[in-house]
Amino acid sequence: MKTLHCRDTGFDCEGVIRANTEDEVLGEAAIHAKQMHNLDATPEIAAQLRRLIRDE
């Protein structure tokens, strides 16, 4: 299982995204970013987030 903690991105947010693959995490992160933070995911942001994904 892969995880991404929104707090690790610099937001004061308790959101945690869990999925089987990094690509799935990034897809869910894009949805979370839009819905919760009104941000559009870009390829540059995705590359930065990929480094923050951890194995759980």
Secondary structure, DSSP 8 states (H G I E B T S, - for coil): -EEEEGGGGT-S---EEEESSHHHHHHHHHHHHHHHH-----HHHHHHHHTT-EE-
